[in-house]
Amino acid sequence: MSILTLPTTPFAGQKPGTSGLRKKVSVFMQPGYLENFVQALFDGLEGCAGQTLVLGGDGRFHNRAAVQTVLRMAAAHGFGRVLVGRGGILSTPAASAVIRQHGAYGGVVLSASHNPGGPEGDFGIKYNIANGGPAPEKITDGIFARSQTISRYRTSDAPPVDIDRLGTQHLEQMAVEVIDPVADYAALMQQCFDFDAIRRLFAGGFRMRFDAMNAVGGPYAHAIVEGLLGAPAGTVVNGTPLEDFGHLHPDPNPVNAEDLIAHMSGPEAPDFGAATDGDADRNMIVGRGAGEAFAVAPSDSLALLAAHATLVPRYRGGIAGIARSMPTSTAADRVARALGIPCHETPTGWKFFGNLLDAGAVTLCGEESYGTGSEHVREKDGVWAVLFWLNILAATGQSVQQLVQAHWARFGRNVYSRHDYEGVDSAGADALMAALRAQLPALAGQLLDGRRVKLADDFAYTDPIDGSHSERQGVRILFEDGARIVFRLSGTGTEGATLRVYLEAIETDVGRHGVPAQQALAPLIDIAQRLARIEAHTGRTQPSVVT
């Protein structure tokens, strides 16, 4: 056992958030950088001696080395057992499932989610609490505060653990149990969905393309889709986790998953397409259209799953409620009203769903950034969402496009898009948001290109379960006709700032449901650019990514 001196206080000015700490790999490889975070984390955990910790990550570059660092420090801090995924692999939703299944004290997840990997890419670490969900702010605030003052860390001198061999080993007095990363998660999925019906779907010739983007979703898709559900070999592509994700950007949207979109657009397109991200907590759903792929907006996906939830065994008795992040479209609200259940609007960040799920106030939840989940775990879950869609397809016999168009015909179409301005100067982005906030009092009641502003505010949220309050969660411009414009700065990047502009319009005319989103939203796009003076503040005339 050793007590070593930290060379620096690496986190000065860097506060871990809901998604943990994300920085360039080169930053994490600095002497003492990862150790500072882990020491600050363990210092704040009371009663962890003898407890069980879950550990794993998405397999990106530096994952295996980081696993050994955390294991040595966990042993030095008296944990009794660590459950680590074989090869250091454990998807974020699977980590949540393992924590819950085994009654663990908590878990350390090594991932930068959808950010690029490789030696020049990003790395990340976060802590999940005993319910399986992301650590609340009181823990992340504590990590940050402690990281500013500590000068030493405690670690073991023991040799590395063989994390590729299933079974139990010992590091000092701590048991290290290397587990199959898929087993507990696959068992949970069989409790959620009608696997027999999905097997019959594949046996009848149904074809699918599941693009795991060379990330951690691959082992889960191979084992469940091709294994337990009997889909033909080759259904899962890019299914082996690679340290650099094969130079793909594992963020499943029509821009980054262009290969999937191309396959779903061709004359030999399969019936169904899906993709998951770096740590398999996000998903994209794609149907076969008339000569082009039919990509389902994440907001529509959440709403449609809620509308068809009783077709799925786990939700056959109905759902208690829905939660969505504020920037997510109001499509789910319309379904909730029809079902007579509540729909909660929360800030962005999965931690805000945790209290609602734990209290039984909601069953399904989702974010517009391709994240959907339910009460089965406390993280968004990409593979679960794909299986949910497969269950609905099997139960209805309809295609993805037919299901979505029928949903629009019943509820109206929430035409929706997100414009990302990535890597912009942080000072310019902050100035843009400050200028927007200054305009808010004067906007209510104004006519903007024929649309009257109903409400203009900076979104604030009071948690209905614990009463905690969060402010400055995004500038909202709400119009009387149901249209919305939302501006936020995202904290998931590692360089500069990312300005996100969310645009939504309601279209109830079935004859106009086929109008492309960017065309239908063009008047709102123009209003947003003028209101925020995006070009003046950022120097950008066009967004980096449009989804």
Stockholm file with secondary structure:
# STOCKHOLM 1.0

chainA/1-547         MSILTLPTTPFAGQKPGTSGLRKKVSVFMQPGYLENFVQALFDGLEGCAGQTLVLGGDGRFHNRAAVQTVLRMAAAHGFGRVLVGRGGILSTPAASAVIRQHGAYGGVVLSASHNPGGPEGDFGIKYNIANGGPAPEKITDGIFARSQTISRYRTSDAPPVDIDRLGTQHLEQMAVEVIDPVADYAALMQQCFDFDAIRRLFAGGFRMRFDAMNAVGGPYAHAIVEGLLGAPAGTVVNGTPLEDFGHLHPDPNPVNAEDLIAHMSGPEAPDFGAATDGDADRNMIVGRGAGEAFAVAPSDSLALLAAHATLVPRYRGGIAGIARSMPTSTAADRVARALGIPCHETPTGWKFFGNLLDAGAVTLCGEESYGTGSEHVREKDGVWAVLFWLNILAATGQSVQQLVQAHWARFGRNVYSRHDYEGVDSAGADALMAALRAQLPALAGQLLDGRRVKLADDFAYTDPIDGSHSERQGVRILFEDGARIVFRLSGTGTEGATLRVYLEAIETDVGRHGVPAQQALAPLIDIAQRLARIEAHTGRTQPSVVT
#=GR chainA/1-547 SS CEEEECSCCTTTTCCCBTTBEEEEHHHHTSTTHHHHHHHHHHHTCTTCTTCEEEEEECCCTTHHHHHHHHHHHHHHTTCSEEEEEEEEECCHHHHHHHHHHTTCSEEEEECCTTSCCSTTSEEEEEEECTTSSBCCHHHHHHHHHHHTTCCEEEECCCCCCCTTSCEEEEETTEEEEEECTTHHHHHHHHHHSCHHHHHHHHHTTCCEEEECTTSTHHHHHIIIIIIISCCCTTSEESCSCCTTGGGCCCCCSTTTTHHHHHHHHSTTCCSEEEEECTTSCCEEEEEECSSSEEECCHHHHHHHHHHTGGGSGGGTTCCSCEEEETTSCTHHHHHHHHHTCCEEEECSSTHHHHHHHHTTSCSEEEETTTEEEETTSSSCCHHHHHHHHHHHHHHHCCCHHHHHHHHHHHHCEEEEEEEEEEEECHHHHHHHHHHHHHHHHHHTTCEETTEEEEEEEECCEECTTTCCEECCCCEEEEETTSCEEEEEEESCCSSSEEEEEEEEEEECCGGGTTSCHHHHTHHHHHHHHHHHTHHHHHCCSSCSEEC
#=GC SS_cons         CEEEECSCCTTTTCCCBTTBEEEEHHHHTSTTHHHHHHHHHHHTCTTCTTCEEEEEECCCTTHHHHHHHHHHHHHHTTCSEEEEEEEEECCHHHHHHHHHHTTCSEEEEECCTTSCCSTTSEEEEEEECTTSSBCCHHHHHHHHHHHTTCCEEEECCCCCCCTTSCEEEEETTEEEEEECTTHHHHHHHHHHSCHHHHHHHHHTTCCEEEECTTSTHHHHHIIIIIIISCCCTTSEESCSCCTTGGGCCCCCSTTTTHHHHHHHHSTTCCSEEEEECTTSCCEEEEEECSSSEEECCHHHHHHHHHHTGGGSGGGTTCCSCEEEETTSCTHHHHHHHHHTCCEEEECSSTHHHHHHHHTTSCSEEEETTTEEEETTSSSCCHHHHHHHHHHHHHHHCCCHHHHHHHHHHHHCEEEEEEEEEEEECHHHHHHHHHHHHHHHHHHTTCEETTEEEEEEEECCEECTTTCCEECCCCEEEEETTSCEEEEEEESCCSSSEEEEEEEEEEECCGGGTTSCHHHHTHHHHHHHHHHHTHHHHHCCSSCSEEC
//
